[in-house]
Amino acid sequence: MLHSGIFLAARQKNKQYSLILTERVI
């Protein structure tokens, strides 16, 4: 749930930021 929220928030703010988060999660 937390990951989804952060991912959505980052995606809405900046695509690059979301990519960084995804890489960190993976």
VOFI-712294 format. One line per field, with one value per residue (C-alpha): x, y, z; residue in three letters; residue number from 0. Coordinates in steps of 0.05 Angstrom, whole numbers. Example, Ala and Ser with C-alpha at 12.3 -4.5 7.8 and 13.67 -1.06 7.14 Angstrom:
2
u	(246_273)
v	(-90_-21)
w	(156_143)
residuo	(ALA_SER)
num	(0_1)
END
This chain:
26
u	(0_55_94_31_19_91_93_29_51_120_89_43_99_155_165_240_228_180_232_284_234_218_292_302_243_268)
v	(0_49_33_46_113_135_109_146_210_207_191_251_297_272_211_208_208_149_112_122_96_35_19_24_-21_-72)
w	(0_18_-45_-87_-54_-62_-133_-152_-118_-151_-218_-214_-192_-236_-280_-266_-191_-199_-240_-185_-134_-176_-185_-110_-96_-146)
residuo	(MET_LEU_HIS_SER_GLY_ILE_PHE_LEU_ALA_ALA_ARG_GLN_LYS_ASN_LYS_GLN_TYR_SER_LEU_ILE_LEU_THR_GLU_ARG_VAL_ILE)
num	(0_1_2_3_4_5_6_7_8_9_10_11_12_13_14_15_16_17_18_19_20_21_22_23_24_25)
END
